[in-house]
Amino acid sequence: VNDQLDGEIRALLARLEDMTPLPPAFDELHRRTDDVGREWPRWRRPAISVAAAAVVAGGLAATVAIIQARPARTPSGATAVPSTEASGTTSAPATTAAEPQLVDAADAARLLPEIVIEGGRNEQLARLDVGDNYSLRLVSDPDGPNRRNTFCIIEEQNGQESTQVCGHDDNPRTDVGGLLEAVTNQTVSNDPSRGGPRVIVLTAATVNVAANNCDPVTVKTAGVALSLCSPPRDARHTGLTFTNTLDGTVVRINVSITPIDGAGVPVEVDAFPLPDVFPALALDDPRNEDAQGFYSQISPHNGGRTSALIARQNGDLLTDGIEISAFSDRAVDEALAAGGSNRPQAIHGVRVYNMVEPGDPALTTAIVPGQPAIAYRGLDPIGFLTDAGLDVATATVSSDDDTGTATVDLNLVNVPDGFEVIVEPETLALGAVAATLHLQAGDTADGTGITTQLASPLIALASSGDVQAVDINGAPGWITAGPGYVVTWQVGTHTWASVGGNATSDASLELARAAQFVDEASWRARYDVDLPNLSPVTDTTVTGDTTPPTIAYNELETMVIGALAELGLQGETAEHSFTGGPANIRVILSDGTDHTTVDATPTASHGGEYTVVSERIINGVVVEHVDYGTVDGEAFTCRDVRYEARGPTPPGFTDFDQFLSELITALDCEQPD
Amino acid sequence: VGVSDAEAYDKYAVELIRFAAAVAGPSSAEDVLASAVLNAISSPRWAAIENRRAYLYRAVFNEAVKVRRSTERRLKRELRAADREGFEVSPSDRDVIAALLQLTVRQRAVVHLTYWLDLSTTDVASATGMSPRSVQRDLAAARRRMEELLT
């Protein structure tokens, strides 16, 4: 048996040799090590080095392909695409961006089997610069609706945003549908808690040219700047910037891997709030072999936030958990825009904002306006507030002029019968840093790990589903019931640990019970942890009125609201607006429980999959009855803008077609017969 | 960086890249090799190194360990790529990558050095900087995992 095994191992190694490329020439070694990854903090190293985007001219569609910098190699070691690199030269850092190069779309798909993006909310994840006048930015959660698990690729020419395409990793039909479907259909999100860092894996970034009716010709590509390290919002201070081209010439144009404060001055890590203890495994634990420690940062940009958890405790089960939060920095509309669709609802005579986040289970956040507004999040916060009333909690925000930060006091004054305060109000420290020990040994693709952080994960976990009490080496802990089986327990005065990413509860519990906790120095030494690149802490506190602010409308919003006003209807923005963006206007109906919406989107950026159920002519304009699967509506196009209206017939109109007829006229879209 | 460095590299480059492919995967081999060699010849100790071959092996091994997480990702990515149209990865190549994924970086190194270069436990320990006992333990563990996979 041993001889047979030995023979098979040798045969396997022989096959491996067939797959091994020839070594690069000695003179090429320097060039290779200028490549992406060399100077990156190890835990943030990208799995790919170039993103390229294809922008198809014509204004009807933008197609995106994300390709790998390093040409994929065939088994024989041959380069997958023709390379123009000159061998035997050593490139020196340059300051000029590379010229754009063209690559066939099919090659683009082959070049990049995968891009891994690590980042949190509203972060610029990547920037690609071509010369001085053209750039592409890959952004998570930009200023648009449904921020959760959204990414957009924004094209800029001569400083102007000319194209923006977005996709949702959990609901590819929502925004751009077929445009990025080939990408988003295979996108996996690892975002177990709201707002935390996540990993988006885009695989098989192919361009579905047939579905998008565009020519499979060329993909503009050139340099890319990937700033996966907690990038500041200001593009000028992108943490890490690389320029790359398909020929493999990589020029590092700006590198900053040390933490900086708000003025850009390097600071030590301990300038940021750190956990009391750091995660580790016993020295003889074999999982240490592939363990990797890294820092991550929570909420560097937000203002103060205080959260608590109330739930029913039935034996060793926590059920009906509700997360109650007050924010110092968010107006109601901003909070609304951070979640999924929202629908105002009257509860006890107060108009409560109601957001449903996409996902399973669908979580709802109800926001009670006030100073500050208070958010209730869980599986059924509307039912909870209806039963319990709106005075469960009160909150105050006080500003500290010396530090420029704010304190949010949350008081649970009327917890209803049957509920208990499980986690007392706790304030998440601004810019707090979490520590993770990542293990490849997990049952899931991204492995498993142990994290310590300054906020209790139980608040988010128990408001997303039932959790069960468990014992972690004598300490009380909790475990979720769903995949991932997240275990959390307190390990320090202000520190909680969590374990997740396992396929079974037993696996999570075993790892939790095997976890050890050490000081930062020991953790860094044991796992060779690099210093992180931390974002400067920015407190965006507003201490005044946090009810919806006056919003400057964009062009389309102004047009639609104006047209509705001509019909005697008062329109208001349903989502946060931004210049050059679409309009999502709603008309709140009588009792505030329902509304009619009118959306206006430039045809160039309109996407989504829908079925045209029927067509009719109204005022000379073709009006389509369209079905998106979950919602339907009436759509028409006028002067490169696509309008969609849906919902109940507004008061004063005999039917929806009469409303549409007058709306078409008010928009000056009427066509002669 | 002198002529002798280039000569030393040229002398061992082929076997080193095989070793790099074994521990880090074929697609990472060039990067691992390049970083390892440049680290080695940039070291103040380089000029005094007598056994440059062993030193370079250790440099490659250390570099592969350093990038172990991205190594795993690359290997998994290669496997996934094999499933997609346009990638010419044969079933046997797929098996090779799958086998590599069964082993830790250290186990891959020990297997390669033992089975491909026929090094003794002592020499494997010297090439990797591990203790002989660790080499034996890793080799035994690797054989168990390979047996599960191959037989």
Interface residues (C-beta under 8 A of the other chain):
Chain A: V1 Q4 L5 D6 E8 I9 R10 L12 L13 R15 L16 E17 D18 M19 T20 P21 L22 P23 P24 F26 D27 E28 L29 H30 R32 T33 D35 G37 R38 R42 W43 R45 A47 R70 A72 R73 T74 P75 G77 A106 A109 R110 P113 E114 V116 T203 A204 E289 D290 Q292 H438 Q440 A445 D528
Chain B: D5 A6 Y9 D10 A13 V14 L16 I17 R18 A21 A22 P26 S27 A29 E30 D31 L33 A34 S35 V37 L38 K66 V67 R68 R69 S70 E72 R73 R74 K76 R77 R80 A81 R84 G86 F87 E88 V89 S90 S92 D93 D95 V96 A99 L100 T104 V105 R106 V111 H112 Y115 W116 R143 M146 E147 L150 T151
